[in-house]
Amino acid sequence: MFLVDRNTIQQPWVLGIDGKWLRRKGVVMIYRDVTNKTNLYWSFHLSESYTAIEKDFEKVILIIKDRLPSGVITDWKGAIVSAVNTFLISSTPHQRCLSHVQRELLRLLPLRSPLLSTQKLRIIAKVITDIETHEEKYYWLSSVNYWISKYDDLLKEKTVGIGTKKKWWYTHGKTRRAIKLLTFDEKHLFTYLDYPFIPSTNNSLEGSNSQIKTKLSNHRGMKTPQQVTYLFWLFTFRRIKNSRDLRRLWDSLKNKI
């Protein structure tokens, strides 16, 4: 479902994509012009599958085809990255939301870990959202590389399974995942440094999702279909700024009622 006035989209603008899960019963996907703080399209799916996201993009492209985004910011889910690469110009800069990255890192690196290595890596992870210049990026990457050189043996430690299906596994699996998150496709962590109009975080959508959570909390008891309907109408009426917008909405709906 969508309602968009193309005249409000100005260059350069950034497309933000994020999903709001409804108690694991499904996800409301939101496609937002984060530059002008306007939701362009929204949908509901049982999961963020490749098929679901591609169907969304087929409709989103019809909305933005006259003015494609100058950049994209997402949480870097595989299906979303694939759709961005398929439907948008290959040179479109794509920023990985640092808020999502930081949140995942802090989950993997517990605050009260008894390991000094984990504590140090957590300190590095906490400042990733504070980087504002290429120089700060350089020093931050240097700290990551220094950590890897110092604790490389720890990353290779293995635990041998006795009486288990797996013969062995990496002892510090979560730490390995954290390092991979910090080093894999690193350029997409700092795209915003080369394109100042792209934000480093998807806070525009995060704020919208926070409001959604509050609204749903104020209407406890609704089943998932009711929640979806409620949110769709909420998004629709948030686009109504004047009587002209209201008439446009009525014209688009009256033949469907």
Secondary structure, DSSP 8 states (H G I E B T S, - for coil): -----GGG--SS-EEEEEEEESTTS-EEEEEEETTTTEEEEEEEESS--HHHHHHHHHHHHHHHTTS--SEEEE---HHHHHHHHHHS-TT--EEE-HHHHHHHHHHHS-TT-S-HHHHHHHHHHHTGGG--SHHHHHHHHHHHHHHHHHSHHHHH-EEE-SSSSSSEEETTHHHHHHHHHHHTTGGGGSHHHH-TTS-SS-HHHHHHHHHHHHHHHHTTT--HHHHHHHHHHHHHHHT--SHHHHHHHHHHHTTT-
